[in-house]
């Protein structure tokens, strides 16, 4: 994705992206109603956003839906000049949920999801720590996730877009419980696999590819969504929406104040992700703001005023390579590497 393309996005493009973050599988007609454009124009612009790599839609099993998992926050130092090589190796590992290149005391920050629980962690890190260029590897258990907001950009046009009333709930989306593995069968898994690379494939395309009935695919998809067994993820660079500062904060909290501080931070639209970690009674927080000035305002006027906050460490995100187990479609172009081509698509 050429950087120039981000500079040429129109307000309509940004509204389409916001609508896709609310529901990545909404029809172009429904999105046109949300953003106030014609169906033909919205369809053409939306398909261009997807084909160019500005946005990517993926449908994935919800975390923990296929059995118990433990997640670890990993901070990595690399030998000089090897950061991208190490990051690319980690991008390809199926258990790495997200990875980003950062400023500060570490080179990379990632989340590693261990299926079957933490007892399996030593087997995984033995392989990953041996990646050439890794010099230091620090792990911290993620104990509880308070917030994961997939439509963090909705705040930009919330007052002028015709979003469904239910959209307000997703601004502070949190884990809704663990989907029981018994809710899945092989056909359900096949449907999600088909939608992983292109979450906007039509039910007919999925059905034809799997040799199933279209109505059966649709019914199974809706059931999985209602049970909270799947997530629809819209990947988009924050800069495409004018959000110029993505920051990871480790907030140190006074004993006994963890829950109160977490609930206060959870209410801020700028907070995309919030979780409690085991080390030092702390909260791990991702904040997305339009500029460094807005970040400064959040820290000085909001974070620093919360009772129980003792301090924080921060790292600016420079390059996001993977989120929600899905490789971002733009990072390779940003560093001059050839794009990894995905499957051809038939959009909803």
N, C-alpha and C positions, 0 to 999 in steps of 0.2 A: 504493500500500500504506500504510494508516494506521499511524503509529508505534505506536499502541495495540496493534495486532495483534502486534507483536514482544514486547510485555510480557505478552501472554496465551498465548504458546506454552508447551505442556506439555513434560514430559520426553519423552513419546512423540513429539511433533512433532520435537523436536531429534534423537531417534534416527532418525527417518525421514529427516531431512535428511542426517545422517551416512551413512546407507545409500545415499541418492541420490548423494552425493559419491563414494562408492566405485564405484557403477555406476548411472548415471542412467537406464539402460534396463532395469534389473532389474524383473521382474514384481512386482505388489503382493503376491502370495503369497510370493515369495522375500524381499521386504523384511520382510513380517510375521514370517517365520522368523528373520531377522537381529535384529529389534528386540524380539521377544517379545510381539507383539500379535496380535489376531485379524485375519484377512484383511479382513473387512468394515470394521472400525474403521480399520485402516491404509490401506485404499483410500480411505475417505471423508476421513480427515485428510490423506493425501497429495495427493489431488486438490484439496482446499481450499488447501493450501500453494502449489500450482502456479497455481491460478486467481486467488489473491489477490496474486500477485507476490512472495511471500516467497522462492520459489525458481523458477528457470527452467532447463530442460534444453535444450542445443543440441548438435548433432553437426556437426563441421566438418572439412574436410580438414586433415591435419597440416601444420604449418608447413614449407614447402619441398617439399611433396609434388607441387606443380605446376610445379616449376622452381626455379632458384637464387634465393635472397633474401638481403638484408642487412637487419639491424634496427638502428635508431638509438634511443637514449634521448634524449628531448627535454625540456628544461626551459624553461618559458615564463613571462615576466613580462607582465602585462596592465595596461592603463590602469585606474585606479580605477573600480570598478563594472561592469567588462566581463568579469570572469572567467567567469561562467556563459554569457554569450553566445558567448565564444570557445570555451569547452568544448563547447557544443552544436554549433557548426560542426564541430569536430574529431570529435565522436561520429559525425556523418554521413559522414565520409570513410572509404571502404572499406579504406584502408591503415593506419588507426590501429588498433592492436591493443588498447591499453588507455589510459585517461586518468583521472586523479584530481586533485581539488582538494586542495591541501596547505598546510601551514604552512611557515614558514621563509623562505628567501631567494627562493623562486619561488612563483608562484601555481598553476601546473599542471605536472604531470609526465606524460609520455605515451611510448608506444613506437610508432614508425613503421616499418612493414615495407615495404621497397622491393623489388618483384619485378623480377627481372632483374639485380640487383646494384646496388652503390652509385653506379655511373655515372649511374643514372636519378634519383638523389636530388635534384639541383638542379632538375629539372623539377617535382618534387612540392612542394618547399619554396617555390618561387616563388609557387605558388598559396596555400599554407597561411600563409606569413608575411604575406600581404597581407590576411588576415582582420582586419576592423576591431577594434581593441582590443589587438592583439599589439604589444608594445613591445620585447621582447627574446626571442631564440630561440637557445638553446644546444644543440648536438647532440653526441652522443658515440656512437661505434660500439660495438655489443655484439658482442664477439669470440667468446664461447663461453658457452653456457648449461649450468650444472652441475645445476640442479634446477628442476623445475616440479611442484609437488605439488597435484593437483586435489582431493585428499581430506584437506586439512590438518586438518579438524575431527575426524578419526577418533580422534585421541588422547584426546578427551573421554570416549568410551565403549568404548575398545578392549578393556578387560578384561571387560566385561559383555555386549557384543553378539556375536552368532554370525556374525561376518564370515568369509567364505571365507579359507583359509590364504593365498591369493594376495594378500589385502588388505595384508599387511605390506609387500609389495614396492612398492605404490603410494604408501606414505607418503613415500618418497624418490624419486619418479618423476623421471626425467631423459630428455633426448632420446635416443631409441633408434636414431638414425641417420635418414637422409633417405630417404623413400619415393620411389621412382623414378616420374616422371610416366607412364612406359609402363604402370604398374600400373592406370591409370585408362582408362575409355572414357566416351562420352557418357552412357550409362545409369548408370554409377557416379556421375558428377557430378550427374545428375538426382536420384538417391537422396539424396545429401548435401544438395542444395539443398532438397529436401522436408523434411529433418529439421533444417534450420538453425533455423527459428523454433519448432519443437516437436520436441525430440529424443525424445519418448516416443510419437510416432505409431506405431501398429501397422504391421507389415509389410504387412498387408492394406490398410490405408488408403493407404500409400505406393504399393503396387502398383495399386490401383484408380485413384489419381490420375494415374499414369504410363502406365496401360494395359499393365502388365507382369504376370507371374505372381508370386504371393506367394512361392513357394519360390525363385524366381530372385532376388527382392529380398533375401530372407533370406540366401541363399548369397553373393551379392555383398557384402552388409554384413559378414558374418563374415570373408570373405576380406580386405576392406579393413582390418578390425580386426586380424587376425592379422599383416598386413604392416606395421602401424604407420602406415597411410595416413590415419587419421582419429582425431579426439579427441572424446570425449564430455565435455562441460563442464557442471557444475552450478553455476549462479550463485546465491549466497546472501549476504546481508549478514552480516558477521562478528558483528554485534551480536545476530543471531537466535540465536546459539549461545553468547552470553555472552562473546564475545571483543571486549573494548572498546577495544583499542589496535592499530591497523594502522599500521605505520611503515615508511618507506623509508629505508634506510641506504646511504650511499656510504662504503665502508670502504677507507681508504688502507693499502696493504700494502708492506712492505719488498721491494726487488728480490730475486728468487729465492725468495720465500716465498708467492707467489700461489697456487700449486697446493696447498700444504700447508694454508694458511688456508681455501681454498675447500672442501677435503675435510672439514675440521673443522666448518665452518659448515653444510655440507650435512647433517650427521648430526643437527642439532637439529630436532625436530618443529615448533618455532615458525617455522622458516624455510620460507616458502612458495615463494619464488623466489630464485634466486642465479645471477648471471652476471658474467663478466669484461668490463670495458669498457676501451677503448683509452687514455683519458686518465688520467694520474697513477697508473698501475699500481694500479687500484682494482677493487673488487668492488661490484656493485649488488645489494642484498639487501632483500627484503620480509619483515618479521617480524610475526606475528600472535600477540598475547598477550591473556589475559583482562582485564588492567588495566594502568595505567601503572606500578603497583608491580611487576608481573611483568616489564614492559619494563625497568624500572630494574634488576631482578635479573639479567635476561639480559645487559644491557650491562655491569654491574659484575662479575658472577660468571663470565660466559662470554666475551663478546666481548673485553673488555679484558684478559683473561688469556691470550689466544692469542698465541703467539710469532709475531712478524712483523707484528702489527697496529700501525700507527703512529698511528691516529686515525680519526675518521669525522665525516661530516655527516649530519644526520637531518632528516626531514620527516614530520610526522604526516599520515596520510590523513584528510581530512575528508569527502569525498564521492567515491565511486567511480562513474563514469558508464559505463565500458565495460571489458570484460575478455574476452580471447580473441576479439576482433573482434565481440563481442556486447554490445549496450547492456543495462545492468542495468535490471531492470523496476521498481526502486524509487526511483531518484534523482530523477525528476521530482516525485513526490509529496512527497519530503523537502524540496523547495524551492518547493512550491506550484504546480507546473506540471501541466497535464492529462496523464494517462498516454497513451502511444502504444500503441494497442491492437494486439496481435499476431493471428496466425491462430487460428481455433478449433481445438480439439484433440480427438483421440481417443487416450486414454492406454493404454500397455501394461498 
